[in-house]
Amino acid sequence: MTTRRALVVRGGWEGHRPVEATDMFLPFLERSGFEVSVAESNDVYADETTMAKTDLIVQSVTMSEISTEAFTGLRRAVERGTGLAGWHGGIADSYRSNSDYLHLIGGQFATHPAKHPNDRAGDESDNYLCYTVDLTELGREHEIMAGLEDFTLKTEQYWVLTDDLNDVLATTTHPVQAHHPWHRPVVTPAVWTRRWGRGRVFVATPGHGPVVLRDVNVRTIIERGMLWASRTVSE
């Protein structure tokens, strides 16, 4: 059997614990037949030799920056068939100043609504809300979501800005609350896929840290999403 190669790229803001979070998925990738390498800097994207032999990129780099050379290498690899997958801020809140990256990913973190001011403790839990991830009709028919049902989480609920090129597999609804300035419920994607050239992009917005990533629904979606995104032997 031909071995596929996965490249895990991690770094950026430490609040999402990129090392611990990505380490959780390394055994799965190896069991799934990938030869896995790990890079602690996105500079690896500028290495054309490495990128040419990579079938799947798993990125966990929140915020941070990316050089022109590195981004060009990343985009070229995806266009040529390398898959790109990630979760939460590690993919949907990366490289805010690079509009071309946002175009590639198809969704940009805007905010995560917080609790009422009277209920805030002054730590990250201020942004933990109970919310539902609702599968779309497309999602219920897609291999990534097969057999899953709508499920509830208590964690950061991402509000993302997106476009219609995404195939949305699940959504979440931000309700109207007196302490927030919007005036009607807002539905935003929670899980989506995107085709870019010959490549596939997979994004799941849940995944703030290891606790959420251990949720059976979240973990299943991410594991399947990585496999879906990867270039296959037939390609």
N, C-alpha and C positions, 0 to 999 in steps of 0.2 A: 504494500500500500504506500502510495506517495505521501510523504510527510508534509503537512502544511506548516507555515511559519507564522507565528503571532508575535507582534511587538507591543509590549506594554510600555506606554510613555506616561510618566507620572511626575507630579511636582506642583508648583504654585502654592496657593493658600493652604496652610496646614490644618485649618479648621475642618476640612473635609477628610482629613487623615488619609491622604492618597496612598501611602505605602501599605498601611494596614488594610485598607479597602481593596486595593488591587490584589494583595496577597491572598485574599479570600478566594479569588477566581483562578489563580494559577494552577492548582491541582485539577480543576475542571477542564481547563484548556489542554493540559497535558493528557488527561484521560481521553479527551476528544481527539487525540492524535496530532496535536500541535507541538512543534518545537518552539519553546517560548524563550524570548529574550526580553530583558527589562532595561529601559533607558530612563535616567533621572533628569534628562533635559530634552526639550523638543528640538535641540540642535540636530538630533539624529535624522530628522526629516530632510535635512539638506544632503544627506549621504545617499547619493543616487543608487549605489550598489546595494546598500541595505534595503532601500525602499523597493527596488525592483524585485527582490526575492521575498517580500513580505506579503502574505495573503490577508492578514487581519491586523489592524491597529486598534488597540484598546487604550483610549486616552483618559487620563484622570489628572487634568491640569486646570485648576480653577484660577480665573483671572490671569495674572502673569502677562507676559508679552511673547511675541514670536517674531523672529527676523524675517525679512523679505525672502531670504534664501530658504529658510525652513518652511515657511508657508507655501512657497512655490513648489517645493519638493513634496509636501503633503498633498496639495491639490493635484499635482501631476500624478502621484501614485493612485489616488482615488479615481481619477479620470481613466486610468489604465487598468483598473479592476481591483485594486486593493480595498478591502472593506474597512470601514471606520465605525467604531462602536464606543459607547460610553454612557454614563449616567450622571444625572444631577449637574452640579456646577463644573464637574470635570470635563464636560463637553459642551454644555449649554450656557456656561458662563466663562468661557475661555477667551482670552485675547480680545477684550472689548473694543480696542481701538482699531481692529482689523475688520473692516466691513466685508471684505472678500471671504474671510473665514466664516462670518455670520451667514453669508449667502450660501456657502458650502453646507453648513450644518442645518440651516432652515429654521432655526429657532434660537432666540436670545432671551436669557433670563432678564426679567424686568423688575420683579419684586417677589417677596414672600410675605403676604399679609400677616400681621401680628395680632396677638391677643389684645383685649381691651387694656388700656393703660393701667387700670386699677388692678389687673391680674398679672402684671409683668414682674418678674423677679430680677431682671437686670442681667440675664444670661441668655444663652442660645435658645433655651426653652421658651422664651418670649414669642418665638416664631413657630412653635409647634402647635398645629391645629389638627383637629380630627376632620378628615375629609375623605371623600370616596373617589376611587379611580373607576370610571365607568367605561366599559368596553363599547366601542362603536360596532355598527353592523359589519364593517370591514374587518375590525379586530376579531370578532367572533369567528370569522372564516379564515383567519390568517394562522399560519403554523406557529408563529411566536406566541399567540394567545390561546391556542387550542386547549379546550377543556377548562379554561379559567372562567371565573365569574367576576362581577364587580366586587371590589374589596375596599376596606377602610384602613387608613393609616393615621397615626398621630405623629406628624413630623412636619417639616417645611413643605408648604403647598406652593409649588412654583407657578407663577404667572409668567408666561413666555409670549414673546412677540414672534409671529410665524407667517408663512405664506402658503399658497395653495399647491405648491409642488410636493408638499409632504403627504404621505399616506398615513392618516391618523388612525391608530389602533385603539387608543383610549384617551379619554378627556377627564378633566376635573372642573368643577364649577365653584367659582368664588362668589359667595353669597353677599347680599347687601347687609352691612352692619353699620350701626350708628356712628362708630368711631372711624369708619373708612369713608373716603370722599366719593366713591362711585355710587351710582343711583339705580343700577339694575344688575342682576346676576351676570357674571362673565364666565364663559366657557373657554378654556384653553387646553391645548393638547398636553397629555401626560406621557404618552408613548407614541413615537412615530418612526416611520422609515422614509427613506428618500433615495432616489436613484440619481447618480451624478456621473455622467459619462458611462463607463463600463462598471463603475463601482457602486457599492451600496453603503448607505449610512443608516445607523440605528441609534436612536436616542430614547432613554427613559429618564423622566425628570425625578422620580423618587430615588433616594440613595444618599441622603445627607451624611450618613456615616455607617459604621458596621452594624449597629442595631437595626437600622432599616433594611440594610442589605441582607440581613438574616431572615427577614420576612419571606415565607415560602413563595408568595406570589411575586414579590419583587425579584428575588433571586432567580426564580424560574424564567421570568421575562428577560432578565439580563443575559442569562446563560443561553437561552434560545436566540436572543437578539444577536449575540456575538456569532453564533453559528450561522445564522441567516446572512449576516453581513459579509462573512468571509468569502473570499474567492474560492471556488471549488475546483476540483481536478478537471471537470468537464469544461470549465471556462478557460 
